[in-house]
């Protein structure tokens, strides 16, 4: 289904009982709301209402020309909640989904019951421009994300995952390749130009930070720093996982997630 915002249409999936507490998910770069499929069963079984939003230029959402900022992406979430008439949510975001989640907590903290930020970063890391340049060039030259699909999957999953679950691996690989170049490049610009470190100590939202122990793209150290900067923030690590612990180690991730969501606020 689609949400009409001034900047374009946002695709969303909303499922679960109408009176259930809403859990709002935002996804990684070059992914979409489908990356959270493993989290749906326990949430729906527990009576939660699940909202999955596709970022600009990802999944079923319109691409917007030009560079994006984390604040604009957070504004898209706020606009989507307004459109749907949802006042407050428990928020879960991974990678850039966790980055825009920090922007949302800083600007719209009153709309959050809690935040679970996964495999993310509090700021653009040193050397990011140089590290990202080959990826950006490859997308521009091919006008496609197809050249990035294989190396991205290698960063997201350990070598053990593909033979264990080849069908799911293929799904996620195809989603990367199918992401719009405009959406990828716009979001990449946001990743290369943000710093929440000065403002995170002002966040008053109960926050849990989760990271795969073998994540090289957004390493544990940066995730720990988010938990340290947010008052009362907590950190939890998931072994034998890279950037997508919610898929690769779904059982462990879901146990952590459900324990977190059920805590009295």
Steps between C-alpha positions, in 0.01 A plus 500: 500500500609857442531815709492833314754752629603830346828341387342190344329174586624274779415132486397337827376171637286514815377177650370376833207587729375859472525549876852352523799708599684604183856385430647707216789359292743681271743305284859513375635662187420297184232303682130545581241405760532137393826472694288477817303189393661288773373742768133495397391163643594559867373858493162410354468202733553737794228741377717783371410704193795509260578794270775458241598807300703507178744792477509734202606315186484161673241224464171655393582861597565780254856615447563870560765669287818628664674441830304415814568580865430290807258767621303478173479122537381542859243754378372236256437268796321776695290587195412135452388465863290815464338365182414173675378671817761328718609708800781296661697189408770265614765552234747251351750601230811341353798664326375824340166405658674536837669822391172666403364350823749710693391807304139413582577456872675838506222689318187297580592325826152558644362263235718209611416253775840339445772465237697193396790607279682221319833475314528873454727795578482831690686695229665477160822306571843631396597392148140439397521715187790294367341169596169583333640657183540170306144391584353834397701500177388145419133589545531814288682318218257207490192707589418197714587340832561162338882538524470550877278202579770235552745711706213640707377151589855412606500796739154421634532124564761250613602233249291244688168669427452442126526117503274489806225712348553543123143612427507788747851593384370525143208722607723751677756495218224583249374786718845660503529471120150643455548813712475822301832680437341833605385356833838340565701810410269733692524288815876451456536878509319504835731228637804705394384816677366453852616529861266434792772478766437850643122449525466137615548591870177702475295195392257390770358195318569154651753362254651159428785469250560159338783399268635191327838414650660467155350811342780679315286770336358642824727335758407428861714788630281764334183330620634486856571871479134575422395305810757686708392843374125454553413519871400152620587348162573127488709294261469136398714304253399201286769242426562345156331782309610786280271787394163316495475317835119525481513260202813295559437442872126563501423288806751685716400839359130431556556396858688825568235702314202349680664535841570864424153585371327338795683706761273742688558862396 
